[in-house]
Amino acid sequence: MCGIVGYIGHREAYPIIIEGLKRLEYRGYDSAGIALYDGTNLKVSKTKGKVADLEQRVADEISTNANLGIGHTRWATHGIPNDLNAHPHYSNSGNLVIIHNGIIENYDSLRKELISRGYTFKSETDTEVLINLIEDVKIKEDVKLGKAVQIALNQVVGAYSIAVFDKTKPGEIVIARLGSPLAVGIGENEFFIASDASPFIEYTKNAVYLEDEEMAIIRAGKDIKIRKIKDDSLVDPYVQELQMNLEQIEKGGYDHFMLKEIFEQPNAIKDTYRGRLLAKKGIIKMSGVDDNIEKFLNANRIVIVACGTSWHAGLVAEYIFEDLARIPVEVEYASEFRYRNPVITNKDVVIAISQSGETADTLAAIKLAKANGAFVFGVCNVVGSSIARETNAGAYTHAGPEIGVASTKAFTTQITVLSLIALKLAKAKGAISNSDYRYHLQELELIPEKVTKALTSDTHIKAVADTYKEARNCLYLGRGYNFPVALEGALKLKEISYIHAEGYPAAEMKHGPIALIDEQMPVIVIATKKGHYDKVVSNIQEIKSRKGKIIGIVTEGDTHVKELADHVIEVPETLEPLSPLLTTIPLQLLSYHIAVMLGKNVDQPRNLAKSVTVE
Ligand code: F6R
C-alpha cells in the first residue's frame, strides 16, 4: 500500500531510487514520483501511472549527481491518481519534501486549521496536509526538522511511514513509522530507506526495521539515531541480517512473477516443512508450538483471523483442525472481527495468518485479541514483519518473497504450516491414531513432488483457458476441504482477469446459484476421489442438465467425471486433508492464462496492492 524508498550517502541516488521503486511497485502503482537533491538543486518529478512512466518523464531532466533522494509509488487513498496527488509533496515554502505511506485520519480538521492560518494546498492528499503541519510547527516552535516532525506526528491520528527532508539542511532525512513498515539498510557511510528490504538487497545485508511510534534522523556518514515519537527516548537500533537474495526478487526467466511463484511451489512447500517435518521419525518440530503446547491443548477453541487468500487458508485449517485434532475452530475476517466486539478470553488461542505480516485489519485483530487475554500465534511469510513481531509466538511459512499481487505460494505454504500444527496437536491430544498420523506425515512429505506433477498440466490448462477466456461469469464449486479452494479459485480469477467469479460449496448451488447456469456459464468443479466424490458427481449432473460447461478438477485416472465434464484437469491422488495443496494449482494456472490471454497486467492488477496497510 504505497512504496517508499530513499537514499542518502555517497552514491548517485537516482538509479537506486528508480530501481527500488520498481521492486516496490507491487505495493501500489497508480502514480509514482521522485525528489533528488544535490545540496543546491532540488528536482521533483511525479506522474500518474507506473514507475516506467516516471522513468520516461525524468529521462531528460533529472540531475544525476544528487546523493540524496526519495521516491514513492502510490496506491491512492485521499485523492484520485493524478500528477498533482502523486508524491513527493512540498510544504508551502517549498523547503520541506515528503513521501508518505498510510492515512492521516484527522487530515480534514488539520487542513482547515492550516487554511485558516493562510496555508494553501495544491493536492487533495492528506500527505500535503502533514508536510505543511510539519512546516507550521517548525516555524512556530523554531525547531529543527526532526523535532518538528516529532511534534507534528503527536498531533496526527492515523497510520504512516514517512521520509522527509529539508532543502535548507542538506545531508539529512527524517523518517518515522506508525502502522506501515519501514526498513533502513545500513551501508558504509550510507543509508537506504524502503518499505521493505528489496530495494537495497544488493547494497547491504544489514537492516534495521523501525517499530511503530519510532522515528529516526539519518545523516550520511553518521550513526542512525532512533527515538520514540511520544516521549523522545532513545532506542538502541537492532540490526538484522537479511536472508533475502537478489535472485529471489527477480523473475528468473518467467514472464510474470505470478507464474514464477506458481512454479516455485514445490520448493516453497519443501522449504516450509524443512527441519520441521521428520516423517520417518514421526516427529513434527515447531518451536513456536512446542513452547506453547499447553496453551493450544487447553484452549476452548481456536479463532483464526485473516483477510483474502490468507482467510481462505484459514478455512482449510478449520477443516483440518476440527477433522484431525478435534479442536473447535472459528474463522473470521479480521476486518469484521476487530469491530464486532467479539467474545474473546484467555481460554482462546487466536491464529493470525498473513503473507505480508502488514495487513492493517489483521494487525488490529491481533491487538484486540491480545487485549482480551488470548494467546496469539502468527503464521507469516515476511520475516520481521509487524504481525510476526506483534504475535506471542508463531511460525514462518518460508515461501520466499511473493511479489505477484495475486497470492499463490503464500496460500499453499500457509496450508502446509497449518497442517503441520494440526497434525502436531492431533498427536499430542491423542485424537489421531499413530498409523494415521504417520501416514499423513509421509503424504505431506510427498506433496512437493505431486505439486510438480500437477504443474505438468500447464499446457493443457492453457488450452482450457483459451476456450473460456471470453466468459463473463464463472462458478467454482467444491465440498469439504475443497470448498475453500473453490473460493480461492474464484478470487484468483476475478482479481487478475476482472471476470466475475463466485466460489460456492457444491451443495449450496441448488439454493440459488443454479439459476445462473446456462450454456454460457463455465463451472469449475473440484471432484477429487476422496472428497465426497459421489455427491459432487451428482452436482455435476445437475449442472450438465442445465447445459453448464463443466471443467472438472479430478484425481489422476478418473474416468467417471471425464464422461460428464467438458474438460478435466488431473491432479495426483493424496489424502483428503492435503488435497487443497494440489487442487489449487490448476486453478491458479487457469486464472493466470486467462488473464494473460485477455492482455491484463497479472502482476499488478488494477486497484489492488500487495499489502493492505490501511483499513
Ligand atoms: C489475493 C491476495 C489478498 C491477500 C490479502 C491478505 O490474491 O493477495 O487477498 O491475501 O490482502 O494479505 P496478507 O496475507 O498479506 O495479510
Residues whose N, C-alpha, C, O or C-beta is under 5 A from the ligand:
A	BS01	F6R	C307 G308 T309 S310 I353 S354 Q355 S356 G357 T359 V405 A406 S407 K610 V612
